[in-house]
Amino acid sequence: MNKDKNPQTPKTSKPQNHTTEWPLWEVFIRSKNGLEHRHVGSLHAADADMAIENARDVYTRRQEGVSIWVVESRNITASNPENSGELFEPAKDKIYRHPTFYELPIELKHI
């Protein structure tokens, strides 16, 4: 005799998996010969400290970096590519912002 209130309930039910996924972090590395951090990828981690340790292990295995930035992906706000015209159009009429009319000295290697 089945004592369950619902006779349709199977007696061998699997326990439900209630895992939560760690947040996604964006990783930026500054190389030894560079001046800026570059986006190198993404990873999941429980917190910022774990994200930096994992980024070091995954993205700087050959000791090519001198600095690591991690930013939780949900904290990044990006422009919509569909609105790029209205966003970037005002810069076209400001020629003085484009250094195309003068030459840089050879000594300036990182510009």
MOLIN-V65760 format. One record per pair of residues at least 4 apart in sequence whose C-alpha atoms are under 6 Angstrom apart, sorted by sequence separation. I is the first residue (numbers start at 1). GAP is how many residues later the second one is. D is the distance in Angstrom with one decimal. If there is no record, write none. Layout:
# MOLIN-V65760
i=I gap=GAP d=D
i=I gap=GAP d=D
This chain:
# MOLIN-V65760
i=51 gap=4 d=5.9
i=55 gap=4 d=5.4
i=56 gap=4 d=5.1
i=57 gap=4 d=5.8
i=60 gap=4 d=5.6
i=84 gap=4 d=5.8
i=85 gap=4 d=5.4
i=45 gap=5 d=5.8
i=60 gap=5 d=5.9
i=30 gap=6 d=5.8
i=45 gap=6 d=5.1
i=30 gap=7 d=4.2
i=29 gap=8 d=5.0
i=28 gap=9 d=5.5
i=29 gap=9 d=5.4
i=28 gap=10 d=5.0
i=28 gap=11 d=4.3
i=27 gap=12 d=5.8
i=28 gap=12 d=5.7
i=27 gap=13 d=5.9
i=27 gap=14 d=5.5
i=27 gap=15 d=5.6
i=26 gap=16 d=4.5
i=25 gap=17 d=5.5
i=25 gap=18 d=5.4
i=24 gap=19 d=5.7
i=25 gap=19 d=5.9
i=24 gap=20 d=4.5
i=23 gap=21 d=5.5
i=22 gap=22 d=5.6
i=22 gap=23 d=5.4
i=22 gap=24 d=5.2
i=31 gap=33 d=5.7
i=32 gap=33 d=5.7
i=31 gap=34 d=4.3
i=32 gap=34 d=5.7
i=30 gap=35 d=5.6
i=31 gap=35 d=5.8
i=30 gap=36 d=5.9
i=30 gap=37 d=5.2
i=29 gap=38 d=5.8
i=29 gap=39 d=4.7
i=28 gap=40 d=5.8
i=28 gap=41 d=5.0
i=27 gap=42 d=5.9
i=27 gap=43 d=4.7
i=26 gap=44 d=5.6
i=26 gap=45 d=5.3
i=25 gap=46 d=5.4
i=25 gap=47 d=4.3
i=26 gap=47 d=5.8
i=25 gap=48 d=5.2
i=24 gap=49 d=5.7
